[in-house]
Amino acid sequence: MAFSTLGRAICRIAAALALCAGSAAIAQSSSGGEEHTYEVADFHTESGTVLPHAKIVYGTYGTLNAAGDNVILVPSHYMATWHGYDWLIGKGRALDPARYFIVATEMFGNGRSSSPSNTPEPYHGPRFPVTTIRDNVEIVRALLKYQYGVTHVRAIIGFSMGGQQAFQWAISHPDYADRIVATSSTAKTYGHGIVRLESQIAAIEADPVFANGDYKVQPAKGIEAFNLVWTAWLYSQEWWRRELWRVGAPADITLGKVIETYRTKFIPDADANDLILQMRAWQRHDISGNSRYNGQIEAALRSIRTPILYMPSLTDLYFPVEDARYEARLIPGVTFKPIPSLWGHPAGAGATVADDKFINEAVFAFLADKQKKLVLPRMRMPGMSGRN
C-alpha cells in the first residue's frame, strides 16, 4: 500500500503528536494562526555555552488586548511545530482566539528553532549544546517581554515536553501565570523514562553512518530503529491487543503495514542530532535540579503556588500515571484529573474524539474557575533569580 493511503491513516492516529504534516489535528482547526521567528544574540544556555545567534519559531492566534492580559502560552512537545495544539484552539474549544492571544512556541532542536541541524559551526551537529527545559523557558520569557511587553499570562498549557515546560514555569517564575495545565507529563523525568530515552538514543547511535554525530548522510537505519523503539511505548498494551490501530484506517490495514509505516515515516525528514538533542533535554528535566532545591523534588513540588490542572493519561507508558499521582499528592491545591483512555501517551493531546472532548471541557472549566486560587506564604528563598 502506498504511503499516500496508509500514511494518512497513521497520521490520523498520530495526529495528537503533530508528527505528520496535514494530520487531522491540524486539519480540524479553523483558527488560523500566524508564524513568526524570534531571534536573540549571545544567548546564554544553562550548559554555559553562549550561542552567538539563537532563534525560536512560534505561532500566534487571536489578538493581544490593550491591557496585555489575555495571553495564553502553549509550549511545544517533542519535535513538534507550533501547530501541535490546534486541537485545543478555535471557536468552541478551550482556547478561543476571539478571547485569548495564544502564543505557541517551538522548542530548541526541532529543526526549525535553533537546532544542531541548522546552526553553523562551531555549534553545528553534535557540537550544539544540550539545551534544557529551563533554556526553552528563558528564551520564551524574553520573547513575550521584548516582543509583546508581556510579563504575566493567563495560563501556560502543555502536553508532554510542553507539560515539562509548564511545570518549570511554576518553579522558575512562580507568579508568571494565573493557571497551569499539564497533560501526559511529569515535573521530573524519573529513572525508567531516562532508560527508555537512552535506548532510543542508542538505537540511532548504533548506526555506523552516525559517526559520533558527524554523519555525511542521515543514519537512516538508526533512525528507523529509533522509530520502532518509540512506537512500542507510544500506546497502551491494551491498545495493541484490541487492535485500535484499525480505527479510521483502510479496510486492508494490517499490523505489518502499521509497523512498517511507523518504522519509516514516524517523524518524516527528522535529523538524527535534532532527535537526540530533544531527548537529552527530556532526560535531564527536573524542576528541582537547581541551587534552590538541590534535587529535592518533593520540596520543589510542595513550593508550587500556581493552581495546576494535572491531567495524566491513565495508560501512558512515557509518563506513567503512578509518577503523576506521586507528584500530585505533593502539589498544593492541585486539580488531578486523569484521562480515561486506552490511547496511551497521545491521549494527552486529544488522540480521539473522547480524549479531545474530555481535555477541552476540563481546560475550559479550569480557566473559567475564578475561585481557584492558592493562598500560600510568598516566601522568597535563596536562588530565586536566574534559571531556577
N, C-alpha and C positions, 0 to 999 in steps of 0.2 A: 504494500500500500504506500502510495506517495505521501511524503510528509505534509503536503498541502491539505490532505484529508485527516490523517491521523494526528498531525501536528495541531490542527485546530481543536481536535477533541482533547488532547493532552493540555493544550493551553487553557481550555475551559476548566480543567481540573486544577491546573497550576496558576490560575488567574489570581488567586489570593496572594501569591508571592510576586505578582507582576513580572514573571520571568519571561513572558512571551509577548512580543510586540503585537498589538491588535487583539490582545486577550479580552475575555469577557469583562474583566474588572475595569479595563479601560473603556471598552466599547459601551458599557452600560451607563457611563457618566455623560450627562448633558451639561455639566457645569463649566466646561471650557477650561480656562486657565491660561496663564502666560508664562513662558520660560525666560529666566534671567540667569546671569552669572555675576557672582560677587568675587572680587579679587583683592588680595592682601599682599603687600610687600613685606618681606622679612618676617614670616610667620614662625613664631617660636613653638615648636612641638614639645610635648611632655618629655620626650626622649632626650631633649637638649639640642637636637638638630634644628637649625633655622632654615626654612625653605625660602629662598630668595623671592619666589613668586608662588603663592598658593591661591587656589580658586575653588569655589563650590558652585555647582549648578543648582538652581532651585526654581520652583514654580509658585505662582500666586493665583488665588481665586478670590473674587469679590473686590471690595474697595475699603481701604483704610479710612475709618471715620475721622471727623475733625478732632475728636478727643484722643484718638490713637489708642482706644481701649477695647477694640473689638478683634484683637489678634488671636488666632489660634495657630500654634506651631505643630506640624506633623513631620517629625524627622524620619528619614527613610530607613529601610531594613536592608538585609544582605543583598548587595549587588543590584538594588532596585533604583528606578528613576523616581522623579517627583510624582509620577502618575500612580505610585503604589498605593495611594489612599483614595482613589477615585470612587471606590465602592462605598466610601463613607461621606463623600462630598456631593452635594447637589440639592435641588429642591426636593423636599420631602424626606431628606436624610438628616442625620445628626448634625452635620456641618453644612449649613445652607449659606452659600456665598452672598445671598441677599442680606444676610445678617452679620456674617463674620468676614474678616480679612484673613484668609488661610494661607500660611506660608509652609510650603512642602520642600524640605531640603534633601539634597543627595549627599551621602557620606563620602569622605575621602576613600579612594580606592575602587570606585565603581566603574572607572574607565572614562568618566566624564568630568567629575570633580577631580582635583589633583590626585594622581594615581601613579604607581610605578610605570604604567604603560605610556603615559602622556607627559611625563616630567623629564626635561633634559638632564644630561649629566651636570654635576656629579651625583645626581639623585635618581637616575633612571634605573628601572628594573629592580634588581634585588638590593640596590643601594638606597632606595626610598625608605625613609624612616617608618617604623611602625607607628601609625597614628592611632591614638586611643579614643575611646568614647569621650573622654574629657576634652581631647583636642577638637573633636567634632562639636561638642557643646560650645567651646570657646569661640570658634570661628562663626558659629551661628549667632551667638550673642553679639559679636561685633557687627555682623550683617544687620541684625534687627536695630541695633543702636545707631549705626552710622548711615545706613541706607534709608531707614524709616523713622528714626528718632524714638524707637520703641524700647522701653526698659522694663516693661511688665506686660504679661499676656494673660488672656482669659483662661487658656488651657494649653497643655502640652499633651499630645496624644500619640502613642507609639506602639507599633506592632513589632515583636521580635527584637532585633537590634535597635529599632526605633523605641521600643519599650525600655531597653537598657539606657538609652539617652534620656528618656523621660525620668527614670529613677535618678540618673546622675544630676539632672537639673535640680531635683529636690534636695540634693546634698550640696552641690556647688553653689547654688543660688536659691536659697530656701524661700525667699519672698518673691521670686520672679513670676510664678504662676498662681492663679486662683485655684486651679484644678489640675490634676494629672491623671491620665488614663494609660494603663499598660496592659496590652493583650499578648498572650503567648510569649511571656518574657519573665525574667527574674532580675533582681537587683545585683546579683553576682553570678558569674559562671562558676559552677561547682565542679568538682573533680571529674565526674562522669562526662560532663559536657566538654571539658578540656581534652579528655581522652578521645572522644568522638571526633572533635575537630582535628586533633593531631593525626588521627587515622586518615582523614580526608586530605590533609596536607601531605602526609607520607605517600598517598596514592599518586599525587601529582609529581612529587619529587623523585619517585622511583623510576620515572620515565628517563632513559638515558639522554634523551633530547633536552631534558630540563637544564642540564649543565650548570647546576647551582644557581639557576635563575638567569643565566646569561645565554639563553637559547636564541638560535637564529630563526627558528620556526616554532610555532606553538607546540608544546608537548601533548599532542592530540590523544595519545593512548593514556597518558597520565590523567588528563582531564576527563576522559571517558570513565576511568576507574573512580575518580573523584565523584563523578555524577552518580555512579551506581551506589557508592557508599552513602552519599547524601540521600538518594531516593529511598533507601532501605529504612531511613529514620523519619522520612517526611510525614507519613501517615501512620495510623494505629495498626496494630496487628489484626484487629477485627476488621478494619477497612479492607485489608488484603484478603482476609478469609471470606468476607461477604462479596468480594469482587466489585467493590464500589467504583473501581476504575471503569466499569461499564457505563456509569452514569453520564448521559449526554454524548456517548461515543457511538460510532457507526456500528451496525449490526455485526460486521465481520471482525470486530475488535478481538484480540487475544492477549493473554498475559505476555506472550513473547513479543508482540508488537509494542505493548506498553513499555516493557523493559528496554527494548531497542531504542525507542524514541527518547526515553529519559537518558539513556546512555549517551546518545549522540546529540541531543537537542536541548538538554536541560537548561543551560544558560547560554544561548547562542552567541558565538563570537567573543566569549569571555577570554580575557588574558590571564595566564596562569599566575603571574606575580600579583595581579589585582585580586584574584580569588584568595590567594594566600594572605595578603595584607589584611583584608577584612576579617578573615578567620583569626588572625593573630589579635586583632582588636577585640573580637568576640571572646577569645580565650582569656584575655587579660582583664576583662571587665570585672570590677569590684568597687562598689561605691565607697567601701571602707579603705580602699587602697591609697591612703594619703597620710600626711603627718598628723592630721587631727584624730583619726581613728586607728591608725596603725594596724589595719587588717581586722579590727574588731567589728565584724559585720552586724552583730546584734545591737551594739551601741549605735552604729550608724542608722540602722532601721528604726530604732526607738527615737532617734532625733528628728525624724521626718515630721513636719508640721503642716505640709500641704495636703489637703484632702485628696485621697487617691482612690480611684476605681481600679481594682486589680482583677483582671479577667483572664486567668489561665484557661487553656483548653484541657478538659478532663483527660484527653488521650494524647497529649503532646509528649513526644519522646525526646525533643530537643530541650524543652524546659518542663520537666515533669511536674505534675500538679502537687506532688508531695513537697518539692522545693518551694513552690509558691505558697503552700499552706504554712510551711515553717516561717517564711518571711512575713506573711500576713498577720500571724499571731503577734508579731513584734511591732508592727506599724500602728501608731496611734490613730484611731478613728477610721481605719481603712474600710472601704466597702469591697468585700470579697465576693465575686460573682463568677464562678467557673462556667465555662461554655460547655453545655451538654452536647457533645459532638463526637462522632467517630472519625472525623477528618483530621485528627492529629494536630500538628503544628499549624497548617493553613486555616484551621477553624478560627484562629485569632485575627484573620483578615477577611472574614466573611466568605469562606470557601463555598458554602452552599446557601440557598435561599434562607434556610432556617438559621444558619450561623449569622448571616448578614442581618436578618431581622432582629435577632437576639442582641447583637452588639449595638446596632444603630439605636434601638429602643433604650438600651441601658445607658449609652453615652448621652443621648438626648435628655433623659431624665436626670442624669448626674449633673449635667451642665445647667439644667434648669432649677436645681435644688438650691435655693438661696439660703436655706437653713443649714446647709452642710459647711460648717466652719469648725476649725480646730482652735481651741484656746489653750495655748501652751506657753510656758515661760519663754521669753525671747532672749535666750542666753547667747551671748557672743563668746564663743570658745576660741582658744588659740588656733591659729592657722586658718581663720575664716577667709582670708584673702587668697587669690590665686586659684589654681586648679584643685579644688577640694572635692 
